[in-house]
């Protein structure tokens, strides 16, 4: 069954056209003005055949994307990746080690649950925008913005589309 979902997965580019990606990038940039963290969004249509054959999970793929996109490469180790795997209807949030002691897994899961609910009822773009806002609020509570305004944008705001 999983094979069929991946062979007939919706296109990530169709689900998130350039105008949607622009609005998500803008929301990420605006959110990062409220905190000292870094947020990234990545979406993937389906897994490559070799990974599907190996039984790679959405979580494993999200962790791979986290590494490849260098979401971990921030001064305060406070990068967060919101990842969607369309073929599996999977949502994963991967947070860097600077957040692990501050934010428990249940809080990340709650954001995933909200995103899943909104994906079922709203446009995909609106659902992701709401998730970006939730992540930004959570980061603001743990990594407030630099009062001197010396915040750097350490990671690209532009969403990453795979496949």
Number of C-alpha atoms within 10 A of each C-alpha: 5 10 15 9 15 19 14 11 18 15 18 20 16 9 16 18 12 12 10 18 20 15 16 24 22 15 20 24 18 15 22 26 19 17 20 24 31 32 29 26 25 20 23 25 25 26 24 12 12 9 12 14 10 8 12 13 15 22 17 12 18 24 19 13 22 25 13 10 16 14 24 22 16 17 11 15 17 22 26 24 26 25 28 25 24 21 22 18 14 16 20 21 21 23 23 18 14 18 19 13 8 13 15 10 13 9 12 19 14 12 22 20 14 16 23 18 12 18 16 10 11 12 13 17 19 17 19 24 20 18 21 27 18 19 24 25 17 19 26 18 14 16 20 16 18 13 7 6 8 9 14 14 15 14 17 16 21 19 22 16 17 15 11
